Amino acid sequence: MSGKGRFVTFEGIDGSGKSTQARLLAEHLQGTGREVILTREPGGSEGAEEIRKLVLEGAAETELLLFTAARRDHLERLIEPALAAGKMVICDRFADSTRMYQGLSRGDLRQKVDALHELMIGREPDLTVLIDMDPGTGLERALSRGGSEERFESFGASLQAQMRQGFLDLADEFSDRFVVVDGNRGIEAIAADVRAAVEPRLT
């Protein structure tokens, strides 16, 4: 890792528990005296949250543009200033989710996703923690949450399996920054593995 701050992202299929693990890591590191910003995507900044409200199921290219615009706002307003100040930023989803959900599930848009990322974002995380979860279990968890953001979960088990393999493929593609943690266990066991993977990379 380079630079003053550290940028760690959590990825995984819906229902994998990544949001819980991101929060637990943030709380643990704050307890050790580190300055930590916990954020999420889509959203995370005022402008990005406004754009989030516009993202409804529609043309895949339009959705991709909206997510990229939200990420640019998030990067400029929150992530980059925090990193420049030497803080640690932990983000629940980032560009790898777009590579999967817009680049794979919404059509074969990976080339467009990567081109937009290079043009408008130009930054990868220092470390990405992939919480790997059985697709069926993840889908059950995701659907049990209810709420208004079930679009991707409602695509079914076949999409979940496709997404899981896609994330594992990304972990191979970007092996220098990915660490894969088995999410098919208890919360504390997963959290311990996350801490063990992250803390040595913070020095």
MIMAR-445734 format. One record per residue (C-alpha): residue number from 1; residue in three letters; x, y, z. Coordinates in pm, whole numbers. Layout:
N
(r NUM; "ala"; (X; Y; Z)) ...
***
This chain:
203
(r 1; "met"; (0; 0; 0)) (r 2; "ser"; (113; 352; -69)) (r 3; "gly"; (11; 700; 37)) (r 4; "lys"; (-80; 841; 375)) (r 5; "gly"; (-424; 687; 414)) (r 6; "arg"; (-547; 336; 352)) (r 7; "phe"; (-844; 248; 133)) (r 8; "val"; (-1008; -89; 208)) (r 9; "thr"; (-1320; -214; 32)) (r 10; "phe"; (-1552; -505; 104)) (r 11; "glu"; (-1714; -701; -178)) (r 12; "gly"; (-1936; -1005; -210)) (r 13; "ile"; (-2271; -1127; -332)) (r 14; "asp"; (-2590; -999; -170)) (r 15; "gly"; (-2638; -1155; 172)) (r 16; "ser"; (-2270; -1240; 217)) (r 17; "gly"; (-2239; -1036; 536)) (r 18; "lys"; (-1987; -789; 394)) (r 19; "ser"; (-2167; -486; 539)) (r 20; "thr"; (-2152; -638; 887)) (r 21; "gln"; (-1785; -724; 846)) (r 22; "ala"; (-1699; -376; 718)) (r 23; "arg"; (-1865; -226; 1027)) (r 24; "leu"; (-1693; -468; 1265)) (r 25; "leu"; (-1352; -394; 1115)) (r 26; "ala"; (-1414; -20; 1140)) (r 27; "glu"; (-1515; -54; 1505)) (r 28; "his"; (-1212; -271; 1582)) (r 29; "leu"; (-965; -31; 1419)) (r 30; "gln"; (-1126; 270; 1585)) (r 31; "gly"; (-1076; 90; 1914)) (r 32; "thr"; (-702; 72; 1844)) (r 33; "gly"; (-689; 449; 1797)) (r 34; "arg"; (-703; 472; 1419)) (r 35; "glu"; (-908; 737; 1242)) (r 36; "val"; (-1155; 540; 1031)) (r 37; "ile"; (-1423; 651; 788)) (r 38; "leu"; (-1691; 386; 718)) (r 39; "thr"; (-1884; 449; 400)) (r 40; "arg"; (-2079; 267; 129)) (r 41; "glu"; (-2169; 261; -236)) (r 42; "pro"; (-2381; 355; -413)) (r 43; "gly"; (-2393; 665; -197)) (r 44; "gly"; (-2152; 776; 70)) (r 45; "ser"; (-2157; 1149; -2)) (r 46; "glu"; (-2438; 1402; -33)) (r 47; "gly"; (-2427; 1413; -412)) (r 48; "ala"; (-2386; 1038; -444)) (r 49; "glu"; (-2684; 976; -216)) (r 50; "glu"; (-2898; 1198; -437)) (r 51; "ile"; (-2787; 1005; -744)) (r 52; "arg"; (-2860; 677; -561)) (r 53; "lys"; (-3226; 776; -545)) (r 54; "leu"; (-3234; 799; -926)) (r 55; "val"; (-3104; 448; -986)) (r 56; "leu"; (-3407; 246; -1090)) (r 57; "glu"; (-3419; -55; -1316)) (r 58; "gly"; (-3385; 67; -1672)) (r 59; "ala"; (-3126; 82; -1947)) (r 60; "ala"; (-2802; -77; -1831)) (r 61; "glu"; (-2587; 196; -1985)) (r 62; "thr"; (-2784; 467; -1804)) (r 63; "glu"; (-2747; 279; -1478)) (r 64; "leu"; (-2372; 249; -1536)) (r 65; "leu"; (-2339; 623; -1595)) (r 66; "leu"; (-2534; 703; -1278)) (r 67; "phe"; (-2324; 470; -1064)) (r 68; "thr"; (-2005; 618; -1209)) (r 69; "ala"; (-2127; 971; -1142)) (r 70; "ala"; (-2211; 878; -784)) (r 71; "arg"; (-1867; 720; -736)) (r 72; "arg"; (-1691; 1028; -873)) (r 73; "asp"; (-1878; 1250; -626)) (r 74; "his"; (-1802; 1006; -343)) (r 75; "leu"; (-1434; 1001; -437)) (r 76; "glu"; (-1400; 1378; -457)) (r 77; "arg"; (-1602; 1472; -150)) (r 78; "leu"; (-1516; 1197; 97)) (r 79; "ile"; (-1265; 929; 0)) (r 80; "glu"; (-977; 1135; -138)) (r 81; "pro"; (-988; 1406; 133)) (r 82; "ala"; (-995; 1141; 406)) (r 83; "leu"; (-702; 950; 257)) (r 84; "ala"; (-505; 1272; 211)) (r 85; "ala"; (-560; 1342; 581)) (r 86; "gly"; (-409; 1004; 668)) (r 87; "lys"; (-737; 839; 763)) (r 88; "met"; (-843; 486; 686)) (r 89; "val"; (-1145; 456; 458)) (r 90; "ile"; (-1350; 136; 468)) (r 91; "cys"; (-1608; 118; 192)) (r 92; "asp"; (-1894; -131; 154)) (r 93; "arg"; (-1874; -193; -223)) (r 94; "phe"; (-1674; 4; -479)) (r 95; "ala"; (-1581; -40; -845)) (r 96; "asp"; (-1563; -419; -830)) (r 97; "ser"; (-1938; -430; -766)) (r 98; "thr"; (-1994; -226; -1079)) (r 99; "arg"; (-1770; -464; -1272)) (r 100; "met"; (-2004; -740; -1159)) (r 101; "tyr"; (-2355; -597; -1139)) (r 102; "gln"; (-2341; -363; -1438)) (r 103; "gly"; (-2051; -521; -1625)) (r 104; "leu"; (-2177; -878; -1605)) (r 105; "ser"; (-2537; -918; -1491)) (r 106; "arg"; (-2685; -625; -1687)) (r 107; "gly"; (-2525; -719; -2016)) (r 108; "asp"; (-2170; -763; -2139)) (r 109; "leu"; (-2059; -413; -2042)) (r 110; "arg"; (-1726; -491; -1877)) (r 111; "gln"; (-1524; -299; -2136)) (r 112; "lys"; (-1743; 8; -2089)) (r 113; "val"; (-1722; -26; -1710)) (r 114; "asp"; (-1342; -38; -1721)) (r 115; "ala"; (-1316; 249; -1969)) (r 116; "leu"; (-1539; 472; -1756)) (r 117; "his"; (-1351; 373; -1442)) (r 118; "glu"; (-1017; 463; -1596)) (r 119; "leu"; (-1148; 793; -1730)) (r 120; "met"; (-1355; 915; -1434)) (r 121; "ile"; (-1227; 731; -1123)) (r 122; "gly"; (-871; 616; -1186)) (r 123; "arg"; (-828; 460; -845)) (r 124; "glu"; (-836; 107; -707)) (r 125; "pro"; (-853; 17; -337)) (r 126; "asp"; (-534; -62; -149)) (r 127; "leu"; (-701; -382; -28)) (r 128; "thr"; (-1027; -556; -116)) (r 129; "val"; (-1180; -812; 119)) (r 130; "leu"; (-1408; -1055; -63)) (r 131; "ile"; (-1652; -1232; 168)) (r 132; "asp"; (-1716; -1554; -22)) (r 133; "met"; (-2058; -1699; 50)) (r 134; "asp"; (-2265; -1993; -73)) (r 135; "pro"; (-2502; -1837; -331)) (r 136; "gly"; (-2816; -2007; -199)) (r 137; "thr"; (-2752; -1901; 159)) (r 138; "gly"; (-2672; -1548; 49)) (r 139; "leu"; (-2992; -1522; -152)) (r 140; "glu"; (-3203; -1640; 142)) (r 141; "arg"; (-3041; -1379; 366)) (r 142; "ala"; (-3082; -1102; 111)) (r 143; "leu"; (-3448; -1173; 46)) (r 144; "ser"; (-3525; -1202; 417)) (r 145; "arg"; (-3415; -842; 467)) (r 146; "gly"; (-3702; -705; 260)) (r 147; "gly"; (-3686; -333; 194)) (r 148; "ser"; (-3689; -134; -127)) (r 149; "glu"; (-3354; -234; -282)) (r 150; "glu"; (-3417; -595; -384)) (r 151; "arg"; (-3363; -550; -755)) (r 152; "phe"; (-3056; -768; -788)) (r 153; "glu"; (-3156; -1018; -521)) (r 154; "ser"; (-3483; -1079; -703)) (r 155; "phe"; (-3294; -1194; -1014)) (r 156; "gly"; (-3266; -1533; -845)) (r 157; "ala"; (-3023; -1808; -757)) (r 158; "ser"; (-2865; -1834; -1101)) (r 159; "leu"; (-2754; -1471; -1086)) (r 160; "gln"; (-2618; -1518; -735)) (r 161; "ala"; (-2409; -1814; -852)) (r 162; "gln"; (-2289; -1616; -1153)) (r 163; "met"; (-2198; -1320; -933)) (r 164; "arg"; (-2011; -1539; -685)) (r 165; "gln"; (-1796; -1686; -960)) (r 166; "gly"; (-1749; -1341; -1108)) (r 167; "phe"; (-1616; -1205; -779)) (r 168; "leu"; (-1380; -1501; -745)) (r 169; "asp"; (-1257; -1434; -1098)) (r 170; "leu"; (-1194; -1071; -1003)) (r 171; "ala"; (-996; -1191; -702)) (r 172; "asp"; (-773; -1382; -943)) (r 173; "glu"; (-752; -1091; -1187)) (r 174; "phe"; (-654; -842; -914)) (r 175; "ser"; (-473; -1088; -687)) (r 176; "asp"; (-232; -819; -564)) (r 177; "arg"; (-509; -641; -371)) (r 178; "phe"; (-776; -908; -307)) (r 179; "val"; (-803; -1134; -6)) (r 180; "val"; (-1082; -1396; 2)) (r 181; "val"; (-1243; -1482; 336)) (r 182; "asp"; (-1481; -1776; 384)) (r 183; "gly"; (-1818; -1626; 477)) (r 184; "asn"; (-1993; -1958; 548)) (r 185; "arg"; (-1915; -1940; 920)) (r 186; "gly"; (-2006; -1747; 1231)) (r 187; "ile"; (-1969; -1370; 1235)) (r 188; "glu"; (-1684; -1365; 1490)) (r 189; "ala"; (-1481; -1629; 1307)) (r 190; "ile"; (-1509; -1430; 985)) (r 191; "ala"; (-1422; -1106; 1164)) (r 192; "ala"; (-1110; -1263; 1310)) (r 193; "asp"; (-992; -1369; 964)) (r 194; "val"; (-1068; -1022; 827)) (r 195; "arg"; (-859; -859; 1100)) (r 196; "ala"; (-577; -1107; 1040)) (r 197; "ala"; (-578; -1021; 669)) (r 198; "val"; (-603; -644; 705)) (r 199; "glu"; (-388; -547; 1003)) (r 200; "pro"; (-50; -665; 865)) (r 201; "arg"; (-107; -445; 560)) (r 202; "leu"; (-158; -129; 762)) (r 203; "thr"; (205; -82; 864)) 
***
